[in-house]
Amino acid sequence: MAQEVRGVIAPGKNQPVRVETVLVPDPGPGEAVVKVQACGVCHTDLHYKQGGINDDFPFLLGHEAAGVVEAVGDGVTEVAPGDFVILNWRAVCGQCRACLRGRPQYCFATHNARQKMTLTDGTELTPALGIGAFAEKTLVAAGQCTKVDPGVSPAVAGLLGCGVMAGIGAAINTGGVGRGDSVAVIGCGGVGDAAIVGSRLAGAARIIAVDIDDRKLDMALRMGATHTVNSRTSDPVEAVRELTGGFGADVVIEAVGRPETYEQAFYARDLAGTVVLVGVPTPDMKLELPLLDVFGRGGALKSSWYGDCLPSRDFPMLIDLHQQGRLDLGAFVTETIELGDIEKAFERMHGGDVLRSVVVF
């Protein structure tokens, strides 16, 4: 029998979100119902609300979450009721060409729950990134549940479900940052700061934070940046080159998702260096670069989707680092809020006032 829970709905493009009653069906084969304990307010949720992802309204927002498995459907062996899990939006299929080549982190056939959650009038909801965790309970594919140590706070564990994992993975998995490397991170919100943390974990010698907001640059220093550049008052390309002996950074991570900042990243890297795009662009954006420069500068231009992570490998590892005191996930939590405060949280996010607002149930 379907359960009635409270959830946050984006009813239409740029319309205010609202709390509605959501019907969550019993889990079918391969599915799980999770009692959500905490969910971060991620910029991707704002993209959904603004119509920047697609127009499959109404959306059930929220995806950066942790909670406890309440029930599972037939055939589920990965998790069991009572397990503490982080939700992920990369449920690996195990059968596609990437999985069969031993590269499940690039799975081309990730999947979600087959059943739909609905409003009480039967309107089907589109869960953000196949999760929909701004709700007291949500229905997901069992493969979207990654079991981790229950001793960690849900408010910090859930951050690995998207933004923090995306940033750390952009540095370590996609960018391949290594000992002694120089790194520049353009855009120092939650994902950018996570990329700074990931670069520090990987042993980077010089980590240059670039942003237009001095508040964010101050936070970047606390997260492990060694230098800062305010690109509102300085040319970021020239500044990064000056801080790297005139050469440019070995790895430049673009965490904004705009053509202008991507071009800055492209020219701020050293010859044969790497550019990593982890900021999410909108469908209308276009990029133009001289092809001769793309050829002549060598190196690699990469996109980082979810930090190229494998949740079953990376989530437990990062939780372990957190519990050892080597990764302060709590530093990303600016405030904890209630379910009805999400519209205000979007405003604070847009104003650059928070790293993460986290809904705690």
C-alpha positions, -999 to 999 in steps of 0.1 A, spaced: 0 0 0 14 34 -10 25 57 19 17 94 22 47 116 30 55 153 27 78 163 -2 90 194 -20 76 199 -55 87 222 -83 54 227 -101 66 246 -131 95 266 -146 107 293 -121 76 288 -99 81 288 -61 85 253 -47 59 240 -23 54 212 2 29 186 -10 16 152 0 34 126 -21 24 89 -25 53 65 -23 45 30 -36 57 -2 -20 90 -12 -36 88 -35 -66 115 -58 -79 149 -42 -77 136 -12 -57 139 2 -22 120 26 -1 144 48 20 134 69 50 153 101 43 172 116 73 190 145 56 192 160 22 215 189 10 202 218 -11 223 214 -43 225 239 -72 213 211 -95 179 213 -77 178 250 -85 186 241 -122 156 217 -121 133 244 -107 145 269 -134 139 244 -162 176 242 -169 177 203 -170 144 195 -188 108 203 -187 93 172 -171 75 191 -144 64 186 -117 97 176 -101 101 160 -67 133 178 -58 163 167 -37 190 142 -44 220 147 -20 207 125 7 213 98 33 188 77 52 178 42 63 164 15 41 128 8 52 118 -19 27 131 -36 -4 115 -54 -33 120 -88 -48 155 -97 -59 173 -70 -39 205 -83 -23 227 -51 -21 209 -37 9 184 -47 35 159 -29 58 178 -11 85 209 -3 65 222 33 66 228 44 31 239 73 10 217 77 -21 235 80 -55 223 87 -90 246 62 -106 231 27 -101 256 6 -121 240 -19 -144 268 -44 -146 260 -53 -182 268 -24 -205 299 -21 -225 316 1 -199 308 -23 -171 319 -53 -191 353 -36 -198 358 -32 -160 350 5 -160 317 6 -140 323 42 -130 314 51 -166 283 29 -167 262 38 -197 230 23 -185 224 35 -150 189 31 -139 162 44 -115 131 30 -99 105 19 -124 75 29 -105 65 65 -102 58 85 -71 27 107 -75 7 135 -60 -26 125 -44 -45 133 -76 -24 108 -95 -1 133 -111 32 115 -118 64 132 -104 98 133 -119 124 127 -91 155 149 -94 183 127 -107 161 97 -101 161 102 -64 136 129 -51 148 131 -15 133 164 -4 107 140 11 103 120 43 106 88 22 115 81 -14 115 52 -38 147 44 -56 164 16 -75 182 -5 -49 215 1 -67 211 38 -58 217 29 -22 253 27 -10 257 12 25 281 31 48 290 32 84 259 43 104 281 61 129 284 91 107 259 120 108 233 119 80 237 156 75 273 152 64 271 117 48 244 128 24 267 155 9 287 127 -8 255 119 -28 263 148 -52 283 180 -47 312 170 -24 317 137 -44 315 157 -77 343 181 -65 366 156 -49 362 132 -78 368 159 -103 402 164 -87 412 128 -79 393 106 -104 389 128 -135 418 153 -131 443 128 -118 458 154 -94 490 140 -79 517 148 -55 534 181 -62 509 192 -88 496 228 -92 459 231 -94 435 260 -101 399 258 -92 375 283 -109 343 288 -89 345 282 -52 310 271 -42 304 237 -27 317 217 -56 347 240 -62 356 238 -25 353 200 -26 377 200 -56 401 220 -34 398 195 -6 403 166 -31 434 183 -45 448 187 -10 441 150 -2 459 141 -34 490 160 -24 489 190 -47 516 215 -38 498 247 -50 460 251 -50 448 284 -65 412 293 -58 395 317 -83 362 334 -77 346 369 -78 334 368 -42 360 374 -14 338 355 11 341 324 -10 378 329 -14 382 332 24 363 299 27 385 283 0 416 291 21 400 274 50 394 244 28 430 241 18 437 266 -10 472 280 -9 465 311 -30 434 331 -41 425 352 -71 395 375 -73 387 374 -110 365 405 -107 396 426 -101 424 405 -117 428 386 -150 425 350 -137 446 336 -166 475 359 -160 472 355 -122 473 317 -124 503 318 -147 521 343 -124 515 319 -95 529 290 -114 562 303 -127 546 317 -159 534 283 -171 499 277 -159 485 250 -136 489 213 -142 452 208 -136 424 235 -139 390 226 -126 361 246 -139 333 245 -113 310 272 -127 297 258 -160 299 288 -182 317 294 -216 336 324 -202 351 306 -172 358 275 -193 379 296 -217 397 310 -187 404 274 -175 416 264 -210 442 292 -211 452 290 -174 466 255 -177 501 246 -186 510 230 -219 499 194 -219 479 202 -188 443 191 -180 411 210 -179 382 194 -160 347 207 -165 325 198 -134 303 229 -134 269 222 -151 261 243 -181 226 251 -194 213 237 -227 217 270 -246 254 276 -239 279 274 -267 317 273 -266 341 286 -292 379 280 -291 405 283 -318 410 247 -330 447 254 -335 450 263 -297 432 231 -288 457 212 -309 488 232 -301 484 232 -263 480 195 -261 469 179 -229 434 168 -221 400 185 -219 377 164 -197 342 165 -184 336 151 -149 302 135 -145 296 129 -108 333 131 -102 337 99 -123 329 81 -90 320 45 -83 297 49 -52 304 14 -39 341 22 -39 343 59 -31 315 66 -6 328 42 21 364 53 15 355 90 20 334 83 50 364 64 65 386 94 58 360 116 75 359 94 106 397 94 107 397 132 109 413 136 75 383 149 56 361 174 74 327 169 57 311 190 84 329 221 71 305 220 41 274 223 62 265 260 66 231 255 82 205 228 88 169 237 79 134 222 77 115 210 47 95 242 43 127 264 42 140 253 8 128 283 -12 147 305 12 177 282 9 177 287 -28 178 324 -23 208 321 1 225 299 -24 220 323 -52 234 351 -31 265 331 -22 257 330 15 260 293 20 281 263 10 253 239 18 219 242 35 209 207 47 173 196 53 172 174 84 141 153 90 
